[in-house]
Amino acid sequence: MVRSHISISNVVALIFFLVLLVIPSVQSTTATTIDVWPKPRLVRWAPQHQLSLLSPSFTIAPPYDHPQLSSAVARYLTLIKTEHHLLSSVNNPSTATLSLPPPQPLQALHIMIHRLYPPLHHGVNESYTLHIPSDQPTANLTAETPWGAMRGLETFSQLVWGRPSRVPVGVYVWDDPIFAHRGLLLDTSRNYYGVGDIMRTIYAMSANKMNVFHWHITDSHSFPLNLPSEPGLAAKGSYGDDMQYSPDDVKKIVEFGLDHGVRVIPEIDSPGHTGSWAEAYPEIVTCANMFWWPAESKWEDRLAAEPGTGQLNPLNPKTYQVFKNVISDVVKMFPEPFFHAGADEVTPGCWKTDPTIQSFLSNGGSLSQVLEKFVNETFPYIASLNRTVIYWEDVLLDGVVKVDSSIIDPKYTILQTWNNGPNNTKKIVDAGYRAIVSSADYYYLDCGHGGFLGNDSQYDQLVSSDTVSKGGSWCAPFKTWQTIYNYDITYGLSEEKAKLVLGGEVALWSEQADPTVLDSRLWPRTSAMAEALWSGNRDETGKKRYAEATDRLNEWRHRMVSRGIGAEPIQPLWCVRNPGMCNTVHASI
């Protein structure tokens, strides 16, 4: 008997190759680019640009029992083996070509972790390396932490495509985010979002290698968070029993975030934006349920920045009893070390309606002193619970009501900027504070859909006005993905000052958004920020890479849709299938 010298792996590879030959719809195996979003910091693909089939018995082998990593491995293994993503730009069977001989099928991905149990806190190491050899059946993913391994698993999942599944080999990836804070704010007070909507958003964030879900839970419009110590706030201040978040809901969302490498930062906005508290405690809220901009009054005499009035009264001792109960409960529900305390848009006219505050002002006091009293009472309490406090920039930079920098210690304080673009970022870091950038000029996703006020005569014009032509809303125009992608959040800062910029967040305020439009408002525009903060918006030569990013974002948008995320298109399908043909070749048009 003659012994065969053909290895089992070669037989399997040959069988797979024959399968490819008889499947008419198979795609080209001659891809020359690696499309991953966000783009890794470094990708090397051997010049042969070889692809291997993924073995039907492919497995991911983490040698560790880590709850979040184990969950991620199971999730990604299922995704990798079942997704069969078809590349949109070459989705034409007539272009399919094959090369001989096919590399042996990839059998496994091995994971190596250097530090297994660092918590998912700000600044945790998210770096990883991924090596997919062309001459071995095993790929290797190495990370400092499980959170970095999750990012590497996402990259690997995007490298797999087609039916049968294939993956590029001879590939080396090194990756590490530029900014540690890559977030998304969702306002669940103005309109309610179900737990499933929030979890789907976190899922999409993880796929885009984002790591902070900023949950703007409460505002003047509703108080949807059910707190054990203060049940009346949600019972009376929410939109209804079916529009509340129970402690179990919060636990589910926080744990889902951990499983996906996403921190959940709660925001309880105060002392402004607290009209919903008045349903349970009218005595601690000034100007609640009053018309926001009384007729015949000047803009500076308004009672709120928009409809929905009410501000906590810092001169009423009961305010602090309720506030501390709220914060105590929230801190127990959210293990995240950062706590967002709001402090934006404190409106002078609202506080001036209160007799106690009127008396204080008539005796020589100021509204800034009223705010300072509130911060002096609440800031130390939050810090005593081992929390770093995030405030909106207004607490320091507002033109009328603000506190002195001596009141809020930069060691325990982060300021989030939303006005005046890079200028306010510079003011914050020059004052010694760490900054999170959410510039409304670039990162506000609700802008450009028109104002939401009724009875608005500015739209009753036959000749177009600036307001109408720019989209109507105060922060118009609509922020396109390229606007978001090209924003440099450390623009104008020295290298040393830039280190104080932790990262950025896009924001979806919900005056005109709810679950029916959630995905399309967020994606893929949020993906643009995700890449800019992960690996930057420039190529190796320092040139902006938005032209190259267009084709990758098109491809990524299609993959997100196939994963159940309702991302809106950025171009017609014709452009997707004809890469580069929809670009402009002029500096501006």
Summary of the structure (lengths in Angstrom):
residues: 589
radius of gyration: 26.5
end to end distance: 75.8
largest distance: 109.4
contacts: 1964
relative contact order: 0.11
helix: 37%
strand: 17%
